[in-house]
């Protein structure tokens, strides 16, 4: 697994890894992890989870178009309806799932 990030988030990944909280196995930290910028990434992934704000979606589409292939599955995880359809049109040679995420808390 590779995390693509920028700025402070990338620096934190590289310095401390990622902490998982509230899992069935309890809390734990994974370090080191593979983290880099989109520009540095040059592999061909099996799956791309797109977890960005809408204003960064075009960057994610460009990345998927550059590194993905016909066997790559793109899974958008955004709370905006229609993201999957938008990405499907931009990436016709890949499988792009459709759906919408809503986060709720009480």
N, C-alpha and C positions, 0 to 999 in steps of 0.2 A: 504494500500500500504506500502511495506517495501522497503527501499533502502539498497542495499548491497554495501559496499565500504570498502576502507582501507586507512590507512595513513591520509594525510592532508585532503582528501575529506571526509572521515568519520568524522574526528574531526570538520570540517566545518558544515556538516549536523547536528551533535549533538549540536553544539554551536549556530547556527543561523537558522537552517532549510533550506528551499529552496525558492528562489525568482523566481517568474514567471514574465517575462517581455513581453510586447507587446501582451497581450492576449485581447480578445474581452471585457473582464471586466477590462482592464487596468493592471497595475503592482501591484503585491501583494506578500506578504511573508507568507509562511506556517510554523508555528513553534508551538509546537514541531512536529517533524516527527519521524517516526519509522526508525531507521538506525542502522545497525550492520554489522559485518563481515560475510563472507560466513560460517565460522566455527560455529558462534553463531546461525545461522538461522536453525530452526528446525520445521517450519510449512510445510504444504502441500499446495502449491499455485495452484490457478486455471490457472494463466498465468505467464509465466516467460519471461520478455523482456531481451534479452541478448545484452548488450551494452558495449562490451569490445573490446580491441585491439586483433588482431589475436593471439598474444603470450599468451593471457590469456584465449583463447577459451577452452582449455582442462580443466582448472579449472571450467569454467562455465558448461561444459558437466558433469563433476563429481558432481557438485552441483545439476544439474537437475536430474541426475540419482539417487542421494541420497534422494532428497526431493519430486520429482515429482511422479505422478502415471498415470494411463491410462486416467484420466480425465484432466490432465495438458496439456495446449497448450504452446509450446515454440516458441517465435517469435524472431529470430535473427535480430538485427539491426546493421549490420556491412557494411562497404563499400568494402566488398570482395566478389566477385562472387563465389558461390559454398558452402557458409557457411551452408545454409539450408540443402543441400544434405549431407554434412559432418556430421552435427548434427543428421539428420534422421538415418544415418547408425549406429551412436553411441547410439541412444535412440530409438530403434525400438518399444518400448511399449508406446510411447507418440506421440502426433501430433506435428510435427515440421513444421512450415511454411517455404516456400522457397522464396527467393527474394534477392534483393540487394539495398542498399541505396546509393545514390550519393548526395553530398551536393554541391550546387553551389551558388555563390554570384556575384553580379555585383556592 
